[in-house]
């Protein structure tokens, strides 16, 4: 994914502050110390999906992530292979 995802706890808090507490984007930015763009993207995606706080509150973190970031889990990080650091070190010694 090209853009950095915000933490799930922060995503849920952004949506709670916007949809339930009715705070402005700037108030949320100041409260959570996140970029305005990240907040706008999360809120826009929730609005695009017609998600309301009552619905979000009943979703667990996995379900919420699947709705907001559906393409993010297409490649699991556990499938990545770490380099053989001994071999890398030996190659650098040449």
C-alpha positions, 0 to 999 in steps of 0.5 A: 500500500502506498500510503501509511495506514494509521493504527487501528486504535487511532482509526477507531478513535478518529471515527468516534470523535468525528461521528459520535462526538461531532468534533471538527477535523482540526479538533481531532488533529489536535487531540490525536496529533495526526495529520489532517490528511490522514483524518480526512481519508479515514472519515471520507472512507467511512462516509463513502461506505455509509458507516455510522458510529452505531455500526462501527461500534459493533465491529471488531478491529479486524472487521473495521480494518477490512472495511476501511483498508480492504486491499491492505491484507492481500499480502501478509507481512509474514510471507516476506523472507528476511535476508540471510544476514551472514551471507550479506555480511560476507558479500560486503567483505569482498 
